[in-house]
Amino acid sequence: MIRRRAGRTAVVAVLLAAGALLVTSALRDTLTYYRTPGEVLGDPDATGERVRLGGDVVPGSLRHTGDLVVFRLAEDGHEITVEQRGVPPETFREGEGAVVEGTLSPDRVFRSDHVVVRHGNEYRPSTAPAGPVDAR
């Protein structure tokens, strides 16, 4: 009887571990991590490695030349120049957060092929005063 119980416990433990492994691997693909400019610039092995880079678009740094968009991302006092081919999202603006995907070139310019506007997790309603409601 004791051997049967130990065998069942072992089978249940293996099944639970396999289920946890499947859930963990499925969640890994849904999470989005990004590195900061300081982390990318401080990593000697970052050149040529595909990464997600996040920061705030530096005001005054945004330039459009044909289909090339050049801007700088900054976070925690570190800045990196980003070259993006294609049109960024409509909500992409200077002073706002963004996450780009691409590679760091040997000349320390980040070559991006994908831009996502970063949103905060707080909703703040408009501070404009509400006027009277006209019920006509």
C-alpha positions in Angstrom: 0.0 0.0 0.0 2.8 2.4 0.9 4.6 1.6 -2.4 1.4 2.4 -4.4 1.0 5.7 -2.6 4.7 6.7 -3.3 4.3 5.7 -7.0 1.1 7.9 -7.3 2.8 10.8 -5.6 5.8 10.5 -8.0 3.5 10.5 -11.0 1.5 13.5 -9.7 4.8 15.4 -9.0 6.1 14.7 -12.6 2.8 15.8 -14.1 2.7 19.0 -12.1 6.3 19.8 -13.0 5.6 19.2 -16.7 2.5 21.4 -16.5 4.5 24.2 -14.8 7.2 23.9 -17.5 4.6 24.2 -20.3 3.0 27.3 -18.6 6.4 28.9 -18.0 7.5 28.5 -21.6 4.2 29.8 -23.0 4.4 32.9 -20.8 8.0 33.6 -21.7 6.9 34.4 -25.3 4.2 36.9 -24.1 6.4 38.9 -21.8 8.2 41.9 -23.3 11.5 42.9 -21.7 13.6 45.8 -22.9 17.0 47.1 -22.0 18.0 50.7 -21.3 20.5 52.8 -23.3 23.0 52.5 -20.5 22.7 48.7 -20.4 23.1 48.4 -24.2 26.0 50.8 -24.4 27.7 49.3 -21.3 27.6 45.7 -22.7 30.6 45.0 -24.9 28.8 42.0 -26.4 25.7 44.0 -27.4 26.9 44.8 -30.9 25.0 42.8 -33.5 22.8 41.2 -30.9 19.0 41.7 -31.5 17.5 43.5 -28.5 14.6 45.6 -27.4 15.7 49.1 -26.3 13.5 51.4 -24.3 13.7 55.0 -23.3 12.2 58.5 -23.8 12.6 60.2 -27.2 14.8 63.2 -26.6 13.0 66.5 -27.5 14.6 68.1 -30.5 16.3 64.9 -31.7 13.6 63.7 -34.2 14.5 64.0 -37.9 12.9 62.6 -41.0 14.9 62.0 -44.2 12.9 60.1 -46.7 11.9 56.8 -45.1 14.6 57.1 -42.5 13.7 58.4 -39.0 16.6 59.4 -36.7 16.1 60.2 -33.0 17.8 59.7 -29.7 16.4 57.5 -26.8 17.4 58.4 -23.3 17.0 56.9 -19.8 18.9 57.5 -16.6 21.3 60.0 -18.2 22.4 57.7 -21.1 21.5 58.4 -24.7 21.7 56.4 -27.8 21.0 57.4 -31.5 18.4 55.3 -33.2 17.9 54.9 -37.0 14.4 53.6 -37.9 13.4 52.6 -41.4 9.8 53.1 -42.1 7.0 55.2 -40.5 6.7 55.0 -36.7 3.3 54.8 -35.1 1.1 57.9 -35.2 1.4 58.3 -31.4 5.2 58.4 -31.6 6.4 61.9 -30.3 9.3 63.6 -28.8 9.4 63.5 -25.0 7.3 60.2 -24.9 8.5 56.7 -24.1 9.3 54.3 -26.9 10.6 50.7 -27.3 12.5 49.8 -30.4 13.7 46.5 -31.7 16.9 46.0 -33.7 20.6 45.8 -33.3 23.5 48.0 -32.2 25.9 48.6 -35.0 29.7 48.9 -34.4 29.4 52.7 -34.8 27.2 52.6 -31.7 24.0 53.6 -33.6 21.0 51.4 -32.9 19.4 50.2 -36.2 15.8 49.6 -35.6 13.2 47.8 -37.7 10.3 48.1 -35.2 9.0 50.9 -33.0 6.4 50.7 -30.2 5.1 53.6 -28.2 5.4 52.9 -24.5 2.4 53.7 -22.4 2.2 54.3 -18.7 0.0 52.1 -16.6 -2.0 55.0 -15.1 -5.0 56.7 -16.7 -5.3 60.4 -15.9 -8.5 62.1 -17.0 -8.4 65.4 -18.9 -7.9 68.4 -16.6 -9.9 70.7 -18.9 -12.8 72.2 -17.0 -16.1 70.7 -17.8 -18.6 73.2 -19.3 -22.3 73.2 -18.9 -24.2 70.4 -20.6 -26.6 71.7 -23.3 -29.7 69.3 -23.3 -31.2 70.7 -26.5 
